[in-house]
Amino acid sequence: MEDATEEFIVGIDLGTTNSEVAAFVDGKVVVLESGGKNILPSVVGLSPTGELLVGEAARNQLVLYPERTVRSIKRKMGTNETVRLGDREFTPQEISSLILRELAAWAGRQLGRPVSRAVITVPAYFSDAQRQATREAARLAGLDAVRILNEPTAASLAYGEGQRHTALVYDLGGGTFDVSLVALEGEVTEVLASHGDNRLGGDDFNDLLAEHLFSEFQSRHGVDLRQGHPAAHARLWWAAEEAKRRLSFEPEVTVREDSLAVVDGKPLHLEVEITRERYEAMIGPLVEKTMEHLSKVLADAGKTPADLDAILLVGGSTRTPLVARMIEERTRLEPRGEIHPDLCVALGAGVMASRLAGREVDRVLVDVTPYSFGISYLGERGGAFYPHCYKPIVRRNTPLPVTRTERFFTSHPFQEEVDIHVYEGEDEDALRNILVGNFRVEGLTPIRDGNEVLCRMNLDLDGILHVTAIEKRTGLSKHIRIARALETKTDAEIAEARKRLESLFAARAGADEDAEDFESDDLGEDETAANGFQVVEGNRSDLANGGGAAISSASAEEAQQLVERARALLTSVHDEDREEIVDLNQAIETALEAGDVQALKESTESLRELLFFVEGHP
């Protein structure tokens, strides 16, 4: 506990979806907790009895009393708009002050002293009116805002380095987006350029998912929950947000909501599965908009991706795998996300607050996995099928603890068992990584088409890796526990692993040579069982399903290119054309996923004809 006579300042991330408070405790900056939770939902409400609700309680009330609850107030900061809670009206500053007051109370309880001074963060793209509104909210909460700090600057402070470097901070939160180029040298941080959108964020991802759920419900039951069903509307919106979160770590989710509406005395339910590929197709145009801002920032600063030392991911929405993939495609740099993206800004604000209070703080220390863990699978390599491709599931520099799941398929009809080989390393050839464990799953359902198997990895702070394989159809599962997964391998262990791997190469007369001649039908029974996974990247399926003809790589690539062209036109075409594009995109995705050559051919041709008409007649 700190000396009560010392000056004390906390750092606050006043976020659109969630807010946090950080402070210097026991020699380091930490995010403070209340009731075991360190994230406060940025939601305020009044109960039917008039009780003020802030945070989790208000968020829970939103489903039942949406008219008495407000969220995402940050989007209204700096405007003259008011919001209504029941029969009362509030300004955005007043709502924000209630969130700030709650965070100050959290800090006061944990620190054992009142909190009256704070560093408060805002998006770099916030206008002067929005910044002044934030200061006003602080005053209403009884706080002295000693510094209004740009969120990307806070993020860079959390990652801080001693030497000079240039970083691109990509901050995609719940309701706002900004990307900034910052130069750091010692304790000095300079923002070189910023761009952003105050009305783009994870809430918009939620809206797209929710719209999909509303449409599914309406198509099945003929009832539009968007009008006249506020409670059901709120339930599906929160279901969409939960689905979004899970799709960052799982390849597919099932949304189940009972009794959303009652017609003629009959309760109507919704159960729908959403794949990560489907979700990423929905949000693709929005993520593409963020890439445009990224390019503008580099252009404004006269920089290229080659000038960057690091790209820092901030904000919960950056967990979406599509975001990191698109950034890496544009910049050829692997983004860093080892500091909790939801807490990064608060921790950086805590660093600044601690420095202003006279404490020496360099950076935030976090536990990450120093290398990737994944499994081998049967996939395509060099134009031929190869049984030792490597798919990382937990990627290096991921904060611990971590759980990730990926989807695979059995590689031949009626397959009843597979061997799971777990590797540590970064090489796309599994045999060039370190084998850390393996186990066999037996008793799979013998079906003709590819049997979907989920592989889940959990890595904890103690370096214990749990790997579980689950047959989706039945729930059949098998797992292995690998201790000391994070311990540095000794020279002897590495030499032994290399020796073991070289023996595998020798047994196969050289893996590279075999890969050139390899065909799926040539796999022997033992090798098929040991390497019986077909990975699905996005929504492509390049291997034959059920022994039928395989979709060629060229056909799949052509279809994907058409889909991308079509997505780029969604905001500019007529409603009827937009609906047809969406339907054809879905047909192509379904055909690729099912490996249906004829269906892919027909839907691709239809989309090509539509694009010819639309693009030729703007």
N, C-alpha and C positions, 0 to 999 in steps of 0.2 A: 504494500500500500504506500502511496506517495505521501510525502510530508505535506500536511494541510496548509503550511505557511507558504509553500511554493505556488507560483503562478500556474494555473491549470487551464488548458484550452483543449476542447475536443474537436474532432473532425467529423462532419456530417455529410453524407451523400443523400440529398433530398431527391429521391428518384420518382419516376412516373409510376412504376408498378410497385417497387419496394424501396425502402429507405433503411439506412444503417448509421450507426455512430461508432467511432473508433477513438481510442485514447492510448496514451503511454502508460503501460502497466508492467511492473516488475521487469523493467529494462527493455521492453519491446512494445511495438505498436500492435494492438489487437482490436478486433471488433467486439464490442461489448454485448452482453446478453441480458435477456430478461425471461425468466421461466424456461431456461434452456434453449431459447431461440435468439438468433442474432440478426434476423431479417424481419423488419416491420412492414407488412403490406401497407402501401400508401392509399389506404381506404378509410373514409370517415363516414359515420352514420349516426342517426338518432333512432333509438329503439321506439316502439309504439308507446312506451311509457315516458318517453322524453329523455332517456338516459343517453349520454354521449358515448359513442363507441369509436375507438380508433384502433386500426390494425386488424389483427386476426378476427376479433369479434365482429367488426364492421364487415369484413370480407365474407364471413359466414352468413351475415344477415342479408347480404346482397341477393341471395337466391330467393328469399321469402319477401323481402321488402326493398326491391330495387328503387322505388320512388323515395325511399328514406336513406339512401346510401349514395355516395359519390366516390368514384375512382378516377385515376389519371388526371387529377386536377392540375398537374404540372403543365399540361398542354394549354391551359387557359391563363397561365401566369402572364401578366403584362397586358391583359385585355380588360375591357369593362364588363365582360360577361359576369353573371352571377349564377349560382347553382342553388337548387331548392332541395332542402331536406325536410320532408313532411310539409308543414305550413310555414317554414322559415327559409329565408334566403341568406346566402353567404357569398362573400367575394372569394376569389381564388386565394388571395393572401390569407384570409381568415382560416380557410380549410387547411392550407399549408402550415399555418402557425400551430394548428392542433397536432399535426404530425411532428413538427419540430419540438413542441412541448413534451410530447410523449417520449421522444428520443432522449431529451434532456433528463426526463424522469428516470429512464432506463439507466443512463450514465450515473446519475446521482445515487441511485440505489446500489449499483455495483462498486462505485468509487468511494462511497461513504461520505460524500460532500455535495453541496449544491453545485450545479453547473450553470455558468452565466455567460461564458465566452465560447465562440465556436468559429471554425473555418467551415464554410458551406460551399459545396460545389454546384456548378451549373454547366450546361452544355456550352462548348466554345462558341456555338453559333447563336447563343442567346443574345437578344437585343438589349440595349440599355434599359428599356422599359421593363423587360423581364428580369434583369438583374436588380433593378430598384424594387420590383415587387418582391423578390426574394429577401432583400434586406428588410423590407417592411414586414414580411411574414416573421422574420427573426425577432424584430422589435415586439410584435404582438405576442410572441412566445416568451418574451422576457430574456432574449438572448442578444448579446452584442456580437454581430457578425464582423469579427476582426479582419476577415479576408473572404472575398467571393472568389473562389478558385475554379478555373476551367477544369472540367472533368478529364480531358486528355492530359493536362499537366499533372493532375492528381495521379492518374494511372502511371505516368512516367516516373513519378516520385516513388510509387510503390515498387516498381521494378528497378529503380535507380542504380546507376553504375558510377564508379569513381572516375573513369576516363570519359572523354567526350565521345558521344555517339549520336547518330540521327535515327529517330524512330518514327514510324507511322502508327498512330494510335487510332484504331478502328473501334468505335464505341457504338454498339447497337443495343439500346436498352428497350424498355417496355414501350415507351411512347416517343422517344426522340432518337435521332441518329446524327452523329457527326464524326468526321475523320479529320485528324490534324497531324501535321508534320511538326515534330518538336526536336530541338537540339538541346542536348544535355551536356553540361560540363561541370563536374563537381556538384555544388549545390545550386547552380544556376540552370534554370530551364527556360528556353525561349521557344514560343510558338511561332513557327515560320509561316504557316498557312493553315486555314481551316475552311471546311465546307460542311454542309449538313442539311438536315431537314427536320424541323421541329415537329412534324406530324408523320413521322415514319418510324416504326419500331415493332416490337413483339406483339403489341396490341393489334396491329394490322394483320400480323400472321394469324392471331387468334380469330380475327373477324373473318378471314378467308376460310379457315377451318370451320368456324361456326356456320358460315353461309352454306358450306358443303353439307353440314349436318341438317340445317333447316331444309335444304332442297331434298335431301334423302327422306326426311320425315314426310314432307309434303307429297313426294312422288309415291310413297307407300300408303299414306293414309288420307291424302287429299285435304290436309289441314295445314294452314300457314301459321307457324308459331311466331312469326315476326310481328304480327298484329294481334293485339287483344289477349296475349298470353305472356305477361311480363315475367312471371315466375319461371315458366318453362323456357322462355328466352334466356333468362339469366343462367338457368341450369345448363343449357347447352353451350353457352358461352364459356362457362367455367370448365365444362367437360372438354371443350376445344382447347382451352389453355393447358389442361392436364395432358391431353393427347400430344400437344406441341412439345411439352417438356419431355415426355417419354420417348418421342420419336427422335430426340437428340441422342438417345442412348440405346434405343431398341429399333429393330428394322420395321416393326409393324405394331399397331395397337388396336384394340377393340373397344369401341365406345358403347357402353350399355347404360341406358337411362329408362327407367320404368315409369309408367303412368304420367307421361308428359302432358297428355290431354285426355279428356273423357268425352266420347261421342256416343249418344244414345245409351248411356250407362255403361259403355265398354271402355276400359282404360287402354290407351294407345302407347306402345313402347317403341324404342329405337335401339337396334343393335347393328352396328356397322363397323367393318374393319377398314383401317386406313394404313396404307404402307408409307414408308418414308419416301419412296419414289413419287407417290401420288401427292404427298404433302409438299415435297420440294418443287414439283411442277406448279403447284398453286402459288408458292411464294417466289418462284424464280424471277418474275418481272420486278418485284420489289427489291430483291437482292441485287439485280442488275442495276437498278437505280443507284444503289450505294456504290457500285463499282464506278459509275459515272462521276460521282463526287470524289472518289479516290483519285481518279485520273486528273480531275480539275485541281486537286490539292497539289499533286506533283507538278503539274504544268505551272501553277501560280508561283511555286517556289523555285522553278527552273531546275527541277530534279528529275531523275529517272529511278526506276526500281534498283538499278545498280548502285545508287548513292545511299541506299538504306542499309542500316546495320541491323534493324529489327522491325518487325511488325507486331504490335501488342493488341491482343483481343480483350475488349472490355464490354461488359453488359451481358445479361443472361441469354439474349438471343444469339450471341456468337457461338453458343454451343451447337447450333444447328450445323451439321457436317457440311452442308452445301456452302455455307459462308466461308469456311476455311479453304475449301476446295477452290472456290472461285477466286479468292484472294491469291492463292498460290499459283493458279493458272495465269493470273494477270501480272504477277510480280516475280515469279520464280523463287519466292522466298517462303519458307514454312512459317506461318504465324505462330507467335508464342502465346500460350494461354495457361501457363503454369500457376499463376495466381488466380484464385477463385474469381471468375468474371463478375459475379454479383457483388463481391466484397472489395474488389480491386480499388475502386474510386474512393470508397470510405477509408481504406487503409492508407491510400495516398494522402487524403485529407488529414488523416491522423499523423502522418509523417510531417506534413507542413505545420500542423497545430503544435506538434512537439517541438519542432525547431523554433517556432515563434515564442514558445515558452522557455527557450534556452536549453533544451535537451539535445544531445547529439544522436541523431538517427540517420543511418545511411540508407537502408532499404528494408523491405519486408522479407522475412525469411519464411520459406514454404517448403513442405515436403512434396517431392515429385518423383515419378518413376524415371530413372535416367535412361531407360531403353524401352523398346516396344516388346510386347508379348502377343503372340498370335498362333495360328495353326496352319498346317499345310493342307492343300486341297488340289483337286484335279481341275486344271484350268487351261487357258490358252497362253502359249508363250512362243514367240518367234513363228507364229503362223501354224503351230501344231499343238495338240493337247499334251500337257506335261503334268505328271502326278505329284510334283513337289513344289507347286506354287505356294507362295507365302502370303497370308492375309493378316496384317496387324489388327488386333482387336482393341487392346489397350496400347495407345501410342505414347512414345517417350515424351517426357516433360508434362505429363498429365498430373494434376494435383491429386494427392492421396487423402483419404481413401477414394477408390473409383470402382464403378461397375459399368461394364459395357457388354452389349449383346450384338451379334451379327447373325445373319441368316445364310444357311447353306442348304444344298440339296444332295441326296444320294445320287450316285453317278450312273447306275444302271437299273433296269426294271427288276422288281421283286427283291431288292436288296434288303437283307434283314439285320446286318451288322456293319459297323464301321469302327475303325481305329482312329482315335483323336491323338495327333502328335502335336505337342505344345512346344513352341520355340521362343527363344529370346533373341532379338536382333532386328536389323533394319533391311537386310538384303531381300530382294523379291524372290530369290531362290531359297527355299526353306533349308536345303542341305548346306547352305553356307552360313546359317545361323546356328545357335546353340540349342540343342534339344534338352528341355528341362523336365519333360514328363510325357507320359502317354497312357491312355486307357481305352478300353473297348466298350462300345455300346451294342448290346445284343437284344434281339427280340423286337426289332423294328417291324412295323406293319409292312408286309410284302405287297406293295402296289406297283402297278405298271409305270405310272408317271413318277417323276422325281418326288421323293418324300422329304418334306421340309423339316430341317433340324436346326434348332437355335443353339448357338454356342455362347454361353455367358461366362465372362471373366470378372472376378472380384479380387482386387489387390488392396490390402489394408496397410496401415501405417507400420505394422510389424514386419512387413515384407512377406506376408503369407498370401499366396495366390490360389484362389479357388476357381476351378474350371468345371463348368457343368454343361453337358449336352442334353437337350430336351427335344423329344419328338413332339412337334406341335400338335399333330393329329390326336395323340393319346395322352400326352403328358409324361410318357416314359422318360426317365432321366437317369443319368449316371454322372458322377463327378470325381475329381481328384483334388487333393490338397497338396500344394507344393510349398514347402517351407523354405526360408532363406532365399526367396526369389530375388530380393533386391541386394543381396550380399555380393560384393565383388568376387568374381571367380578367380581362383588362384591359377598360376601358370600351369600347374599340374592338371587342374580340372579342365582348363581350356585345351591343353595338349591331348588329354584323353578324349574330350569331345571331338576334337578335330580328327583324331585317329579313328574314332567310331564312324564319323561321317565319311572319311576317305574310304573306309571299307565298304560303305554303301555305294559309293561311286564305282569302286572297283567291281563290286558284284553286278552292277548294271552296265559294265563296260563303258563307263563314262556317261554321266547324266546329260551333258550337253549334246553328245552325239545321239543318244537315244531319243532326246526330245525332238530332234528333227524328223525321226521316222515314226514317232509314237502315234498310234491310233487307239481310240477308246476300246475297240473290240479286241486289241492285242493284249490287254491287261490280263494277266493270269488271275486265278481265283484269289490267291492270297494277297496279291498286290492291290487288287480292286478293293478288297475289304479294308486293307490298311490305308488306302488313299481314296476312300469312297465319298468324297465331297465334291460337289459342283458349286462353286461360288456364284452368286448373282450380284453383279456390279450394277447398281442403279436398277434399271428394268430390262437389262439385256439377258438373253439366254442363248449362249453360243453353242451349247452342247445339245445333242438330241434328247428329247424327252420321250420315254417309253419306246425307244428303239426306232422312232420315226425319223424323217429327214430333219437335219439341223438347219436353223436359220444361219445363213452365212454372215460373216463379220461385215462384209460389204453392204448387205441388205439392211442389217441392223444400224450400221453407221449412217446410211442414206436416210433411213427412217428418222433417226435422231436429229439429223440436220434439218429435215423438213419440220419436225416438231419445234426445233428452236426458232426457225423462221416464222412459224405460225404464232408462237408465243409472243414474239416481238410485235405482232400486229394486233394483239388482243385489245389494246386500249384505243385503237384507231379505226376499227372496222364497225360495220353496222351490227345491230344486235343479232339478227338472224345469222350473219356470217360468223359472229363470235360463238354462237351456240354450236354451229356446225363444226367450227375449229375445235372447240372443247370436246365435242363428241368423237371426232376423228382422232384427236390426240389420245383420248382414253382408249379408243379401239386399238390404236397402235401399241400403247403400253400393255394392254391386255394380251395382244398377240405376241409381243416380245416375251412377256412373262410366261406365257403358256407354250412358247415355241411353235406357234401355229403359223406355218409358212404361208399357206393360202390366205388366211385372214390378214396377215401382215401385208401381203402383196396387194390385196384389194383396198385396204384402208390407206396404204401409202399412195396408191394411184389416185384415190379420191381426194386426198389432201393435196397432192401435187396439182391436180386440176383446179381445186379451189384457190390455191395460192396463185396460180397463173391468172385467174380471173381477178382476185382481190388486188394483187400487186400491180396488175396491168391496168386496173380501173380504180385509182385512189378516190 
